[in-house]
Amino acid sequence: MSDILIVGGGIIGMLTARELSLAGMEVTIIERGEAGHESSWAGGGIISPLYPWRYSDPVSALAKWGQDIYPELIDEINSESGLDAELIQNGLLMLDNEQEEALAWAKKWQVNVQLIDNKEIYELEPGLSHSLVTDNKAIWMPDVRQVRNPRLVKATKKYLLKQGVKFIEQTEATGFLEKSNKIVGIMSTTGDIKAEKVLVAGGAWSANLLKNMDINTSVEPIKGQMILFKTEPGKIKRITLSQDRYVIPRQDGRVLVGSTLEHTGFDKTTTTDAREELMQEAFRIIPSLKEAEVEHHWAGLRPGSKDGVPYICPVHSIEGLYLNAGHYRNGVVLGPASARLAVDLILNRTPILESAEYGLERG
Ligand SMILES: Cc1cc2nc3c(=O)[nH]c(=O)nc-3n(C[C@H](O)[C@H](O)[C@H](O)COP(=O)(O)OP(=O)(O)OC[C@H]3O[C@@H](n4cnc5c(N)ncnc54)[C@H](O)[C@@H]3O)c2cc1C
């Protein structure tokens, strides 16, 4: 019997498993499909919230902690897995009129945010559309990194298997087993599985499972569609954001453009309207993308939550049950701190951050 069962093998479940395993716990991940094939596969992998000043302090605190350790974390995952999650630092260029908010936030959180003029903008991203640049300076965050999601989840899973974390895939948790208000395992589509503790990291689906126990959260699916262009390596250099649409260049010349924000339940289908809209947005930002082929189009379900603040907490009504879910648009950047904080709470260690802000009680 494992010390702890994690329901959900996305990036949040897997990073939590890593922390637990490093602390000497026996960990099993229960995954309905294949680990790392939902939102964590579908995302853009930017190691920063978009317009970070728009988020509340609990999100900024998790992001900052994670950004600081990302290089070390990816080194560990890459070297132990023998794979490459493709962590690169190519900065985030923002062409929206929020300079004052950006500078005030940067001062508070000690983040490197610069305002740059037209000449500097084109030096950084020569492919940028001239129609986008106005008299306003652009916001430039040179330290922002990115990872390549499908590679990150594959490498993390391989690393965890090597660490001795067990994966039970193609198995859906359908309910919890409890005795005298204490968790003793889960019910699943392949039978009951016993454990001392259970942590729910089920992404957008977390609320459904918890509802069975009258545990209410604000977690809901928010669909994001994304398209992928094939271009020459090095042609597009920076992550660029304008009017909530972004362009993310990967190392091999692939360029992601995203993403929609849709409240359409658990439907993951892609639509021709979204594809067309994202293509027009891509051309608006980088006109030369008109010459590139759209190679792929997909959708993922973000685990939306109120103000984008995840639930990282014990469920006080049932001993041994914990949550780590609701990371909305930022699960990759918030994941490392979120995992550490969850495990601090599970093991009664001094938490890395004040934990009350991430509790169920906030609604
Ligand atoms: C288009 C798009 C772009 C994004 N861009 C970024 C970005 O640039 N930077 C960033 O930081 N974040 C980004 N995100 C957000 C980020 O991807 C998510 O916040 C993160 O992946 C959430 O991870 P998770 O593990 O909670 O969820 P998921 O990856 O969805 O994993 C949850 C897992 O739980 C499993 N599961 C659910 N219920 C059960 C059950 N009952 N039994 C067993 N298994 C179950 C699911 O099958 C799934 O595999 C983006 C998301 C999308 C969709």
The ligand as a Gaussian input file, in Angstrom:
#p B3LYP/6-31G(d) Opt

LIG

0 1
 C       -3.948000      26.434000     -24.370000
 C       -3.295000      26.484000     -23.020000
 C       -2.170000      27.271000     -22.824000
 C       -1.546000      27.311000     -21.570000
 N       -0.376000      28.006000     -21.421000
 C        0.265000      28.007000     -20.225000
 C        1.510000      28.670000     -20.074000
 O        2.063000      29.215000     -21.049000
 N        2.116000      28.661000     -18.842000
 C        1.541000      28.040000     -17.764000
 O        2.106000      28.097000     -16.670000
 N        0.345000      27.392000     -17.889000
 C       -0.295000      27.372000     -19.091000
 N       -1.491000      26.716000     -19.229000
 C       -2.139000      26.173000     -18.029000
 C       -1.544000      24.857000     -17.595000
 O       -1.382000      24.029000     -18.723000
 C       -2.468000      24.220000     -16.557000
 O       -2.706000      25.112000     -15.494000
 C       -1.815000      22.959000     -15.996000
 O       -1.486000      22.081000     -17.042000
 C       -2.738000      22.272000     -15.025000
 O       -2.117000      21.063000     -14.652000
 P       -2.946000      19.934000     -13.902000
 O       -2.018000      18.838000     -13.631000
 O       -3.720000      20.542000     -12.784000
 O       -4.063000      19.522000     -14.985000
 P       -4.012000      18.465000     -16.188000
 O       -2.765000      18.554000     -16.957000
 O       -5.287000      18.631000     -16.943000
 O       -3.968000      17.083000     -15.436000
 C       -5.045000      16.598000     -14.684000
 C       -5.049000      15.094000     -14.887000
 O       -5.969000      14.512000     -13.993000
 C       -6.590000      13.427000     -14.653000
 N       -7.841000      13.149000     -13.955000
 C       -8.865000      14.007000     -13.751000
 N       -9.837000      13.423000     -13.025000
 C       -9.407000      12.161000     -12.759000
 C       -9.967000      11.060000     -12.063000
 N      -11.179000      11.136000     -11.481000
 N       -9.251000       9.903000     -11.990000
 C       -8.017000       9.804000     -12.574000
 N       -7.445000      10.824000     -13.263000
 C       -8.136000      11.979000     -13.355000
 C       -6.779000      13.914000     -16.075000
 O       -6.945000      12.856000     -16.992000
 C       -5.493000      14.707000     -16.295000
 O       -4.474000      13.936000     -16.906000
 C       -2.106000      26.608000     -20.479000
 C       -3.231000      25.794000     -20.675000
 C       -3.811000      25.712000     -21.940000
 C       -4.989000      24.800000     -22.141000

